[in-house]
Each structure stands twice: as C-alpha cells, then as structure tokens.
C-alpha cells in the first residue's frame, strides 16, 4: 500500500499549526475595496528604515549578482565592536527567528525538555513541537514571565529555556536585577535563550546586563534583531551573541548563505544611525502613551507595555473585532492563538495612524 506524504513526514509535524503572518496589505485592500489602510499588526517601525541603510543598499545593488558573504564579515565585526565582544561570539540569522529554530535543531531531541512561558512568542512552542521535545509550559504571573516558577520547572532533562524580554505579545518585561539573578541561578548544562527582539525599547532601568553572562562563558544565547527599532523587517536580518563554543556549534548547522548581501550592508549602516534609533524610540514612547490612554478612555483594559505595541482587551471576540476594524481600513492582530480570546495587539504607529485606529475602535465598539 502506498504511504501518504502525511505518514512519510516526521510525526512531530502532526498538530503543528503554521505561523500565520496575515495577507499583504494591498491584497486586503483589493478584496475589501478600501484604500490607504493603516497596518498596525506586525510591530514594524512606523518611521521606516534608516536613510543610511537605504543609501547603503543603493550602493550595493550593482553587486547583487554575487553571493553574499557567508560569514557576514563586516556586520559581524560591527556588532562585535558595538557590544564589546569578539566576532567569534556573534552569529547572524535570517531574522532572530531563524536562530531560535537553529538552536532547537542543534540541541533538542525527543525526550529532552524545553521550558517557556505560556502566552510567550509562539515560535518557542513550534521549535519544541517540530523537534519532538517535551514542552514545559509555565503560566505567566500578571502577564509577565514568572521566573521563579520557570526556574522550578527545570529538571535534569531540560535542555533549552526560552525567555522573551520584552515579551511578545504582552509587551511586558521582568525587572533587570531579577533576570540577572535568574541567569545566575541556572544550571550550567541548560541553554537559556534570551529573546531580546524589543531590547532597544527598554528604559534604562529595565535593561539587564545579560552579555556579562555570555562573556563569562555561561550557556546564554542573546538574540536581537534589526526588524523592529531599526526598521529592516523586510530584509530579515537578526543576530545572536553567545559563548564561542556555542556559536561554533550553531554555525555547523547554519545554512551557508542564510543572510543576504543587502541585509548585511543595510544592517551595518543602520547600526551607526543613532539618530534614527532615538527618533523611533521617542515616537514609540509618545504613541504608546497616547494609544494606552485613548483605549482606557473607551473603557478597555490595556496591559502596561514597554515595547512598540500594546495588548488591549476589547471585551468581545478578538478575531471578529479585528475583522470589523479591517473594514475601517485598520489592520491589527487578534491574539486568540496566544490564549487571549478577547485581546488585540496593536502596534504603535505614527500619530495620524493611531488616531485613525482609535476612531475605528470607537466606531466598531459603539463608544
């Protein structure tokens, strides 16, 4: 009897739901017959990319017939200087998301345990699922990682532990000292993956010194990205910083040309554009405050966020509410898949975009 492709595939793919990125904005507009939609669903930089990054890409365009530098030489060294580590402690990824998957592929096997928080970034769950690892899912406390409970969940079978800080989709962060104490307490045979995609939005008092554990050779992999505050989401470029032996292991399994040449030169230039980062942070802080106040004035519950988005409880089914907002030309993200059936994640946009979102909320909710 001929076996089906489902039977031939890895059994760990069964039950794995693909990540849903949503439709392109132009396709949504075409289907609904609307124009000039506002996209506040993917936590992107409303100011766009750095002008320096754009110019760097223009300069590099004549050479796109060449394969990219597989080692990411210039960007790797720029990051090493920026964070005061050796180049051998830096690995580039097709977004930091690729590095999450790469770590799972390198370290998790059936029977191993992966620890992560409930309602954390859904890719942690996907990494555990596709490798056949045992999922140890720890409930959050007040929408924030419960580090004490996560530490108590570590067993001799634990291989990986994921912490998103700030966390997506709640927008919350743990206190810096608490996170440092947590990292100090972890066994030396458990790899902690600290996902800091929204690191640059943290206020100074919330910034942990995670890299000191990396420099000391502890099994900690710090992940960051150019997709958020640097505005290069479409180029898919992120990076990890870890001890030399860890990065060497990850590089064994890394694809030879996993980051493209335009992404590398744009990220190298963006890293130097401190003004663009500062402007984005200022717009985000102002917009987040205004959006939070406006949602609360409508009687909605908003989880205090330190990132470039807010999680809002609209008190009714989130997917239906998001669909209704879509018809007003406002694209947001329902969070039912994360266990928040009545919540929407709304990215911080420009002031006009936020005002339009609030107006659409008032219309849809009848406020």
N, C-alpha and C positions, 0 to 999 in steps of 0.2 A: 504493500500500500504506500502510495506517495505521501510523504510527510509535508504538512503545510509550512509556510515560512514562519508562522507563529510558533510551531513546535520546534523548528530548527533554531530559532533565536534563543538568546540567553533567557533563562526563566526569570531573571531579575528584571527584565523589561516588562513583564506582565504586571499590570496595575500601575505602571509608571505613566503619569499624565504629562504630556509635553508642555513645556513652558509656553504660555500664550502671550505674545508681545502686542497683540492688537493689530488692527488694519492700518495701512498707511493713511495719513490724513486726507490726501487727495482722493483716495478711493471712498472714504466715508462721505466726503462732500459730494462726490458723484452720485452715490447711492441715495443720499437723502435730499439732494437738490439744494444744498446750502453752500455758503461761501465764507471765506475769511474766518474759519474756525479757530478756536483757541485750544491748543494742546497743552493740558496740564496733567498728563497721565504718567510721564516717564522720568520725572525728576531731572530734566535737562536744564542746561544753563540758558536762561532767557535772554542773556546778552550775546549769545553766540560764542564762537571761538575767539581766541586772542588774535588781533591783527598781525602780530609777529608770527603766529602759527600759520596763518593764511599765506603770508609772504614766503615763508619757508617752503610751503607746499608748491607755490608757484615756481619757485626756483628749482625745485626737484622734479617737476613734471617732465622735462626732456629726457630724464633717465629712467622712466618707468618701464622701459623695455628690459631693464636689468633686474635680476633677482635682488630682493632686499638683503641687507647684511644679516645673516642668520644669527650672529651674536649680538646684534644691536649695539655695536661697539660704542658709538658716540652717546647714545641715550643712556646706556648702562653706566658709563663713566660720569655723565652729567648727574645722574641720580645718586651715584656713589658720593660725589662731591657735595651734593645738596644735603644729604643725610649723614655725612661723615662716616661712611662705611667703605669697605673695599669693594671693587667691582665684582669680585667673585661671590659677594653676598647678595647680588641683585639678579633677578630673573624677570624677563618681560613676558607678557601674555596678551592674547587676543581678548583684551578686557581682563580685569581681575577675575572674571567669571571662569575663564579657561584655567586659571591657576587653581581655583577651587576643585575643578574636575581633575586636574592633573595630580593634585595631592591625593585625592581619593583613589585614583588609578594606581598610584605608586605605593600606597600604604594600606588600603583596605582590602580584605578578603572575606569570604563567608566565615562567620563565626567571630570576626572582630566587631568591636562596638564603636559607634560614632555618637558622641554626645552633642546635643544642640538644644536651643530653646524652642519651645512652641511659639508659633507666630513670628519666627525669625525668617530670614531670607529663604525662600522656598528651594533654592538650589542646594542648600545643605542637605535637605531631605532627599533630593534627587541623586546627589552624589552617593549617599548611603544606600539608596534603593538599587541603583544600577550596578553597584559592586557586591551586592548580597550581604552587606554588613548589617549587624543588628542595630536598630535605631533606638537610642535612649533619648527620649524627648522630655525635656524638663519644663514644667509650666513657668510662665513669667510671673513676676510679682509687680503689680501696679504697672503693667505694660512694659516692664523693664527686665532684662536678664537677671535672674536670681542666681548670682554667682555662688552663694553658699550651697544652694541645692544642686547646682551643676557640679561643684567640687565633690559633693557627697555621692553623686551618681557615677563617679569614676571608679572603675574596677580594674582588676588585672587584665581584663580582656579589652580595655579601652585603648584604641589606637589614635583616634582623632577627636578633638573637641573644637567646635566652632563657636566663635563669639563675634557678633556683628555690633560694632560700636562706632558711631550711632547705628541703631538697628533700623532696618527696613522691613516692615512698613510702619512701625510705631513712631519712629523719629526720636526715640529715647536713647540716652547714654548713661552708663554707670559712672559713678564718681571715679576720678583718676586714681586716687590712692587705693580704692577698693579693687580696681582692676589690677594694679601693680601687685597688691598683696595676693590676689588670686593667682597671678602668674608665678609669683614666688612659691606658692604652695603646691603647684602642680608637680606630679611625678616627672622624673627626667626621661621616662620612656613613653610619654604621651605627647603627641604633637598638637600644640594649640595653634589654631589658625585664627588670627585676629583680623577680621574683615573690616577695614577702615575706609571703605569707599567714600564715606561722607566726612572723613577726618578734617578736611580744611574748613568745615563749617563750625567746628567746635570752638567754644570760647576758651580763652587761655586756662581758666581754672578747671576745665574738663579734659584737657589734653594729657593723656598718660605718657610716661616715658617708656613705651614698650620696646623701643630699639635698644635700650640698655640690656635687656634680656637676650636679644639677638647677638649683640656684641660680646656678651659673656658666654655665648655658645649654647644657650638654652634652646630646647626644641620649640621655638616660636617662629611662625611664619606670618609676617605683617603684610597684608595686601592693601594696595591703594590703586587708584585709577585716575585716568585723565578724562573720563566720561562726564564727570559731574562739574566741579567748580572750574575746570579747565575748558569745558565746552567742546570736547572732541569725541562725543559719544558715537558718532557715525564712523569714526576711524578704528574703533575697537582697540584700544591700547591701555594696558594696565601693567602693574608690576608687583613683584613680591620682594621682600627683604628677609633673609634668614641666614642662619649659620652656614658657613662654606660647605660642610658635608651635606647639609640638607639641600642646598641649591644644586650641588653636583648630582645628587640623586634625581631631582626633578628634571634636570637637563638631559638625563639619559632617556627620559620618556617624552620630552618635549618635541613637537614637530620641528623640522629643520628651519622652516621659514614661517613661523607662526605669527609674526607681526610684519606688516607691510612697510615699504620704504617711506611712503607719505606719512603714515602714522608716526614713524620714528622721528622724522625731521620736524614734524609739527609738534610733537610732544617735547622734544628738546628745546624748541623755541618757546613753547608755552610755559615751560618750567622757569624761564627767565622773566616772564612778564608779570612781575609782582603787582603792577597797577591793575591789570585785568582781574587778577585774583581778588584784590582789595575791593574793586568796584562790584564784583559779583557778590562778595560777602556782604557788602553794605546794602545792596539791593535786596538780597535774600533776607537779611535781618529785618529790614523795614517792611518788606512784603509779608513775611511770616507773621509779624506782629499785627499788621492790618487785617490779614486774612483770618487770623485767630479771633481777633476782636469782632469782626463782622459776622463770623459764623456763630459766635457766642451770643451776639445781639439777636440772632434769629432763634435763640433757644436751643442751639445744638451743642453737644458735648465735643470738645476738642482735646485730644491728648497733647500735653505740652511737648513741643518738638524742638530739637536743636539742629535739625537738618534742613534741607531745602524743600520740605514738603510737610503737610500736616495730615493727620488721620482724624476724620470727622465722622461722628455718629449721627446719621440723618434720621434715625428712629423709624426707618422703614427699609424694605429690602434694597440693598445697595445696588445690585445689578439693574433692577428696574429704574432706580433713581438715576443711575449713570446713563441709562438709555434715554431717559427723558431729557437730561441735560444735553445729551448729544444732539438732540433735535433743536436745541437752542444754540448749537454751534460751540459747545464747551465739552471738551473731552477730558474725563477724569477716570480714575481707576477704582472699580469696585474691589473689595477685599474679602469677599466670601471665601475664596480659596485659602485664605490665611486664618479662617475661623472667625472673621469679623463680618457677620451676615448683614449688618446694617451700617457698615462703615464705607466711606470713600477716602481714598488717598488723593490729595490734591497737591500738585506741585506748585511751588511759588514761582509765579511768572512776573512779568512787568506790571507796574501799577494799572495800566488800562486792561490788561488781561485778567488781573484779579478782580477789578471792578465788574467786568463783564461776567465773570464766574459767580460773583455774589448776586448780581442781578438775576442770573439764570436760576440760582438756588432759590431766590425769593419767589420767582415765577413757578417753579416746579413744586415747591413745598407749600405754596399758597400763603406765604408770610407777608 
